[in-house]
Amino acid sequence: MLEPSDTLAIHALVSLYGHLIDEQQYQRMHELFTVDAIYDISAFGKGVITGHQAIAAFLQGSEAAHPVAHHATNIILAEASASRAVLSSKGLGVLRDGRVASVIYHDEMIKGPEGWRIGKRVALPQISRK
């Protein structure tokens, strides 16, 4: 079971993602992701990116196609130990034309010497169920 301070740190990490991306602070991806993090955005046709430096380079290179605002919500911890947590969250992205899109994130968080970081993130589009 997680200490309350760990739960708060994980929630803050999920929120920090949106702030850093929206402020184009890609050089700070090491604050979000582990050195060998896996960022799976294949559901969006972008493949799998490995490592916080590669993630930063990808985000910087895809700036024009990226939402201008990210909002994290509905964070649910599914599993947790003192050094690992599995969670799901939802995100709202405001697109350049003003439309809003929704995404589901499945994350594996790792606690290391510098605190909690995302070790694996899978992003899935929230698709209408008609």
N, C-alpha and C positions, 0 to 999 in steps of 0.2 A: 504494500500500500504506500502511496505517495504521501510525503509530508505536505501540508498546506502550502508551504513556500515553493515546493516543486510544482504543484498544480498551478499556482499563480505564475511562475516563471514560464511554464509551457504555454499558458494562455497569452502571456505577453509576447512570446516568441512568434506565435501565430499572427498576432496583431502587428508586430514589428515588420513582418514580410510586406504588408501593404504599404506601410509608411516608407520603407526603403525603396521599394519599386517605384512608387509614385513620385518620390523625390529624386529618382534616378541616381541613387547612391549605390551603384553596382559594386564599387570597390569594397563595400561592407558586407558582401554576401557571406564572408567567413563568419559573421555574427549570426547568421541564420542556418547555414549548412555545414556539415562535417566536411573535412578535406576530400573524402571519397563519396560524398553524397550522390544518390541516384535521384534524378528528377525526370520522371516519366510523363511526358506530355504527348505520347504517341496517339492518344485518343483525339488530339487536335492536329494530327499529321506532322508533328514536329520531332518525333522520335524520343530517345532516351539520352539524357545528358548526364555525364558523370564528373563529379568534383566541383567544389564551389567556384573555382576559377573559370571552368568551362561554363558553368551556369551564369556567372557574371557576364562573360563574353557573349553568350547567347542572348541574354536579356538586353544588353546594350545594342546588339545588332538587330534585334527585333522590335526596337522601340516604337516604330511607326505603326506596327500591327498590334501593339499591346494596349490594353485598356488604360485610360488616363487616371482612373481611380479604382482602388481595390478596397473592399470592405469585408473583413472576416467576421463570421458569425456561427452560431450553432456548434460550438466545440464540444465534442463528446469523447471522453477517454474510455476506450474499450478495454485496454489492458495496461497495467502499470507495475513496475518494480522500482527499486531505488535508482536504477541506471538506464531503464528503457521504458518507453511508453508508446502505445499504439492509439491513434486517435483519428477521428473523422471530423471534418468541419465543412462549412459551406462558405462560399465567397460570392460577393456581388461585384461585378466589374462594370464600370461606366465606360462605354465605348466612345470613341471620338465623335460619333454622330449623335450622341446623347442617349442611345439605346442602352439598356441594361441587360447583362447576361449573368447567368449563375453557373457556378462551378462547384464540384464536390472534390475535396482533398482527402486523401487517405495518407496519413503520415506515420512514420516510425521515428520517434525521437530518441536520441542518445544523450546521456549525461556524461560529459567528460570533464577534464580539469578546468575548462573555461565555462562550464555550465551546459545547459541544454542546447542541442542543435538538431536540425532535421537531418536524419540519416537517409531517409527515403521519402519522397513525395510523389504520389500518383495523382494527377489532375484529370478529372472526368467532367465533360460538359453535362449540365443538368438539362436533360431533354424532356420535352413535353410528353406526357403520357396520354395520348388521345385515344 
